[in-house]
């Protein structure tokens, strides 16, 4: 246990002592298939440009620090293709390098669909020898999403099936519209969930329920998903079809003013601690707490409390 906690402490030090003066990545090369746009009020503008499978927005103004990753494959029901996987890898890597990011919302720009899972048309054209490596890469992508140090929120405003639900399961928080449909349906195709579904779903809703859903390929709506604990909240869908996104945005806005290093350390302590026994988990918590003690943000929090004002955290 001591060795494990020691390694964690070294890793924590390297994560916290990164260059906080790095200019934020407020750019995105158009040839990557992503773009930035400023939020207009609280309403998203849907795009149907087939050249842009993924759109990444770094919000500004009072929402600075929130990143919205939007899947945009309307002709393919946002299914997971080779191109989408590559683009999402690039997006995640840039988010990891940007110390100004405080939360990430994973959403869809296609009404009625979150992500329909694997692109079966593309999969049908793959040689048998290509399938394994592609699934491994998709699994690695979802693991990278899971490992982001900032809070991640899945806004499920439509169908999230197979790999689409697996992406959502890798997020810290899931918000679904009441009409959204969710399920790990791979057994219908004589395969199993291959991008973390067999591991993350039992950890979220329990082993027995996860087995039932996977064995039967059952699909549930947002209300039942909330009852099962599959999503944090189910919200009534609105006329714009983006109720889950708007709820996720408000949640991100509640995260935004909190101490960013503290939020990251809390996430790390929870994620690492839940996988070990309580004694080791408490040691991990102690190691994470040690990282926030020397920060300027902690002193700012105390000063703001004393002066009865809102703290101005800088992630330092």
C-alpha positions as CSV (number, residue, x, y, z in Angstrom):
1,X,0.0,0.0,0.0
2,X,2.8,2.4,0.9
3,X,4.5,1.9,-2.4
4,X,1.3,2.5,-4.3
5,X,0.6,5.7,-2.4
6,X,4.2,6.8,-2.9
7,X,3.9,6.3,-6.7
8,X,0.6,8.3,-6.6
9,X,2.3,11.1,-4.7
10,X,5.0,11.4,-7.3
11,X,2.4,11.3,-10.1
12,X,0.3,14.0,-8.4
13,X,3.3,16.3,-8.0
14,X,4.1,16.0,-11.7
15,X,0.4,16.7,-12.6
16,X,0.1,19.7,-10.4
17,X,3.4,21.3,-11.2
18,X,2.7,21.7,-14.9
19,X,3.2,25.0,-16.7
20,X,0.2,27.0,-15.7
21,X,1.4,29.9,-17.8
22,X,0.8,28.0,-21.0
23,X,-1.5,30.0,-23.3
24,X,-4.9,28.4,-23.6
25,X,-5.6,26.4,-26.7
26,X,-8.1,28.8,-28.1
27,X,-7.5,27.6,-31.7
28,X,-8.4,24.6,-33.7
29,X,-7.1,23.9,-37.2
30,X,-10.0,23.6,-39.6
31,X,-8.5,20.6,-41.4
32,X,-9.0,18.6,-38.2
33,X,-12.7,18.9,-38.7
34,X,-13.4,20.9,-35.5
35,X,-14.2,24.5,-34.9
36,X,-14.9,27.0,-32.2
37,X,-17.9,29.2,-31.9
38,X,-19.2,31.5,-29.2
39,X,-22.2,30.4,-27.3
40,X,-25.3,32.4,-28.1
41,X,-27.4,32.6,-24.9
42,X,-28.2,29.1,-23.7
43,X,-29.3,27.6,-27.0
44,X,-27.1,25.5,-29.3
45,X,-27.0,26.0,-33.0
46,X,-27.2,22.6,-34.8
47,X,-24.9,22.1,-37.8
48,X,-25.3,19.6,-40.5
49,X,-22.0,20.1,-42.3
50,X,-21.0,16.5,-43.1
51,X,-17.3,17.6,-43.2
52,X,-17.3,18.2,-39.5
53,X,-17.7,14.9,-37.7
54,X,-16.7,16.6,-34.4
55,X,-17.0,20.1,-33.2
56,X,-15.2,21.4,-30.2
57,X,-16.1,24.7,-28.5
58,X,-14.1,26.4,-25.8
59,X,-16.7,28.7,-24.3
60,X,-15.8,32.2,-23.3
61,X,-17.0,35.0,-21.1
62,X,-18.5,33.8,-17.8
63,X,-18.5,30.2,-19.2
64,X,-14.7,30.3,-19.9
65,X,-13.3,26.9,-18.8
66,X,-16.2,24.9,-20.2
67,X,-15.4,22.8,-23.3
68,X,-18.3,21.4,-25.3
69,X,-17.4,18.4,-27.5
70,X,-20.2,17.8,-30.0
71,X,-20.5,14.7,-32.2
72,X,-21.9,15.7,-35.6
73,X,-22.5,12.8,-38.0
74,X,-26.2,13.2,-38.9
75,X,-26.1,10.8,-41.9
76,X,-24.6,8.1,-39.8
77,X,-26.6,8.6,-36.5
78,X,-23.3,9.8,-34.9
79,X,-21.9,6.3,-35.2
80,X,-18.3,5.7,-34.2
81,X,-16.1,5.6,-37.3
82,X,-12.3,5.5,-37.7
83,X,-12.3,9.2,-38.5
84,X,-14.4,10.1,-35.4
85,X,-12.1,8.1,-33.2
86,X,-9.0,9.9,-34.5
87,X,-10.7,13.3,-34.2
88,X,-11.8,12.6,-30.6
89,X,-8.3,11.5,-29.7
90,X,-7.0,14.8,-30.9
91,X,-9.7,16.7,-29.0
92,X,-8.9,14.9,-25.8
93,X,-5.2,15.4,-26.1
94,X,-5.7,19.2,-26.6
95,X,-8.0,19.3,-23.6
96,X,-5.4,17.5,-21.5
97,X,-2.8,20.1,-22.4
98,X,-5.0,23.1,-21.6
99,X,-4.8,24.0,-17.9
100,X,-7.6,26.5,-18.3
101,X,-10.2,23.8,-18.9
102,X,-12.5,23.2,-15.8
103,X,-15.1,20.8,-17.2
104,X,-16.1,19.0,-20.4
105,X,-19.5,18.4,-21.8
106,X,-19.8,15.5,-24.3
107,X,-22.9,16.0,-26.4
108,X,-24.5,15.6,-29.8
109,X,-25.2,18.1,-32.5
110,X,-27.7,15.8,-34.2
111,X,-31.3,16.0,-32.8
112,X,-32.6,12.7,-31.4
113,X,-29.3,10.9,-31.4
114,X,-26.4,10.9,-28.9
115,X,-24.4,8.1,-30.5
116,X,-25.7,4.9,-32.1
117,X,-22.6,2.9,-31.4
118,X,-20.2,1.5,-34.0
119,X,-20.5,2.4,-37.6
120,X,-21.7,-1.0,-38.8
121,X,-21.5,-0.1,-42.5
122,X,-17.8,0.7,-42.0
123,X,-17.3,-2.3,-39.8
124,X,-18.9,-4.6,-42.5
125,X,-16.1,-3.5,-44.9
126,X,-13.3,-4.3,-42.4
127,X,-11.3,-7.5,-42.7
128,X,-11.5,-9.7,-39.7
129,X,-7.9,-8.8,-38.8
130,X,-8.9,-5.1,-38.7
131,X,-11.8,-5.4,-36.2
132,X,-9.7,-6.2,-33.1
133,X,-7.3,-3.3,-33.5
134,X,-10.1,-0.8,-34.2
135,X,-12.0,-1.9,-31.1
136,X,-8.8,-1.6,-29.1
137,X,-8.3,1.9,-30.4
138,X,-11.9,2.8,-29.5
139,X,-11.5,1.3,-26.1
140,X,-8.3,3.3,-25.6
141,X,-10.1,6.5,-26.6
142,X,-12.8,5.9,-24.1
143,X,-10.2,5.2,-21.4
144,X,-8.5,8.5,-22.2
145,X,-11.9,10.2,-21.8
146,X,-12.4,8.4,-18.5
147,X,-8.9,9.5,-17.4
148,X,-9.4,13.3,-18.0
149,X,-8.5,15.1,-14.8
150,X,-11.4,17.5,-15.1
151,X,-15.1,16.7,-14.6
152,X,-16.8,15.3,-17.7
153,X,-20.6,15.4,-18.3
154,X,-22.4,13.4,-20.9
155,X,-25.5,15.2,-22.2
156,X,-27.7,12.4,-23.6
157,X,-30.5,14.0,-25.6
158,X,-31.2,10.9,-27.8
159,X,-30.2,7.3,-28.4
160,X,-27.0,6.2,-26.8
161,X,-26.5,2.6,-27.8
162,X,-23.5,0.2,-27.7
163,X,-20.3,2.2,-28.0
164,X,-22.3,5.4,-27.6
165,X,-23.4,4.4,-24.1
166,X,-19.9,3.2,-23.4
167,X,-18.6,6.8,-24.1
168,X,-21.3,8.1,-21.7
169,X,-20.3,5.6,-19.0
170,X,-16.8,6.9,-19.1
171,X,-18.0,10.4,-18.1
172,X,-18.2,11.4,-14.4
173,X,-21.8,12.6,-14.7
174,X,-24.6,11.6,-17.1
175,X,-27.7,13.7,-17.8
176,X,-30.4,12.2,-20.1
177,X,-33.6,13.5,-21.5
178,X,-36.7,11.5,-20.4
179,X,-37.1,10.3,-24.0
180,X,-33.5,9.2,-24.6
181,X,-32.9,5.5,-25.3
182,X,-29.9,3.7,-23.8
183,X,-28.6,0.2,-23.9
184,X,-25.6,-2.1,-24.4
185,X,-27.1,-4.0,-27.3
186,X,-24.0,-5.9,-28.6
187,X,-25.3,-9.4,-27.8
188,X,-27.9,-8.8,-30.5
189,X,-25.0,-8.9,-33.0
190,X,-23.4,-12.0,-31.3
191,X,-20.6,-9.8,-29.8
192,X,-20.1,-8.2,-26.4
193,X,-19.5,-4.6,-25.3
194,X,-15.8,-4.1,-26.2
195,X,-15.1,-0.5,-25.1
196,X,-15.4,-0.8,-21.4
197,X,-19.2,-1.6,-21.1
198,X,-18.8,-4.9,-19.2
199,X,-16.6,-3.2,-16.7
200,X,-18.0,0.3,-16.2
201,X,-21.7,-0.6,-16.2
202,X,-21.4,-3.0,-13.2
203,X,-19.4,-0.4,-11.3
204,X,-22.2,2.2,-11.9
205,X,-25.4,0.2,-11.4
206,X,-24.3,-3.0,-9.8
207,X,-23.3,-6.4,-11.1
208,X,-26.7,-8.1,-11.3
209,X,-28.5,-5.3,-13.0
210,X,-25.6,-4.8,-15.5
211,X,-25.8,-8.5,-16.4
212,X,-29.5,-8.3,-17.0
213,X,-29.1,-5.3,-19.3
214,X,-26.2,-6.8,-21.2
215,X,-27.6,-10.4,-21.5
216,X,-30.9,-9.2,-22.8
217,X,-29.6,-6.2,-24.9
218,X,-32.4,-4.3,-23.1
219,X,-32.9,-0.6,-24.0
220,X,-34.2,1.8,-21.3
221,X,-35.5,5.4,-21.5
222,X,-34.2,8.3,-19.5
223,X,-36.6,7.9,-16.6
224,X,-35.8,4.2,-16.1
225,X,-32.1,5.0,-16.5
226,X,-32.4,7.5,-13.7
227,X,-34.2,4.9,-11.5
228,X,-31.5,2.3,-12.2
229,X,-28.7,4.8,-11.4
230,X,-27.4,4.7,-14.9
231,X,-27.8,8.5,-15.2
232,X,-27.6,11.1,-12.5
233,X,-30.7,13.0,-13.7
234,X,-33.5,12.6,-16.2
235,X,-35.0,15.8,-17.6
236,X,-38.1,16.3,-19.7
237,X,-37.2,17.0,-23.3
238,X,-37.9,20.4,-24.8
239,X,-39.0,21.5,-28.2
240,X,-35.3,22.2,-29.2
241,X,-34.3,18.7,-28.3
242,X,-31.4,19.8,-26.1
243,X,-32.8,19.6,-22.6
244,X,-30.0,17.3,-21.3
245,X,-27.4,19.6,-22.8
246,X,-28.9,22.7,-21.1
247,X,-29.0,20.9,-17.8
248,X,-25.4,19.8,-18.3
249,X,-24.3,23.3,-19.1
250,X,-25.9,24.6,-15.9
251,X,-24.1,21.9,-14.0
252,X,-20.8,22.8,-15.6
253,X,-21.5,26.4,-14.6
254,X,-21.9,25.3,-11.0
255,X,-18.5,23.5,-11.2
256,X,-16.8,26.5,-12.8
257,X,-16.4,28.7,-9.7
258,X,-15.0,26.0,-7.5
259,X,-11.2,25.6,-6.9
260,X,-10.0,23.9,-10.1
261,X,-7.1,22.1,-8.5
262,X,-9.3,20.9,-5.6
263,X,-11.9,19.6,-8.1
264,X,-9.2,17.7,-10.0
265,X,-7.8,16.2,-6.8
266,X,-11.3,15.3,-5.6
267,X,-11.9,13.4,-8.8
268,X,-8.6,11.6,-8.6
269,X,-9.2,10.6,-5.0
270,X,-12.6,9.2,-5.8
271,X,-11.6,7.4,-8.9
272,X,-8.5,5.9,-7.4
273,X,-10.0,5.2,-4.0
274,X,-13.1,3.4,-5.2
275,X,-10.9,0.7,-6.7
276,X,-9.0,-0.2,-3.5
277,X,-9.8,-1.1,0.1
278,X,-10.9,1.7,2.5
279,X,-7.5,2.0,4.2
280,X,-5.6,2.5,0.9
281,X,-8.4,4.8,-0.3
282,X,-7.9,7.0,2.8
283,X,-4.2,7.1,2.1
284,X,-4.9,8.2,-1.5
285,X,-7.2,10.9,-0.2
286,X,-4.4,12.1,2.1
287,X,-2.0,12.2,-0.8
288,X,-4.4,14.2,-2.9
289,X,-5.2,16.6,0.0
290,X,-1.5,17.3,0.4
291,X,-1.5,18.7,-3.2
292,X,-4.0,21.4,-2.4
293,X,-2.3,22.7,0.8
294,X,0.5,24.7,-0.9
295,X,-1.7,26.2,-3.6
296,X,-2.5,29.9,-3.9
297,X,-6.1,29.0,-4.5
298,X,-6.4,27.6,-0.9
299,X,-5.1,30.9,0.5
300,X,-7.5,32.8,-1.8
301,X,-10.4,30.7,-0.5
302,X,-9.6,31.6,3.1
303,X,-9.1,35.3,2.3
304,X,-12.4,35.4,0.4
305,X,-14.2,33.8,3.4
306,X,-12.7,36.3,5.8
307,X,-13.5,39.2,3.5
308,X,-17.0,37.9,2.7
309,X,-16.6,37.9,-1.0
310,X,-16.5,35.4,-3.8
311,X,-13.1,33.7,-4.3
312,X,-11.2,34.3,-7.5
313,X,-9.5,31.0,-8.2
314,X,-6.8,30.8,-10.8
315,X,-5.8,27.1,-10.7
316,X,-2.5,28.0,-8.9
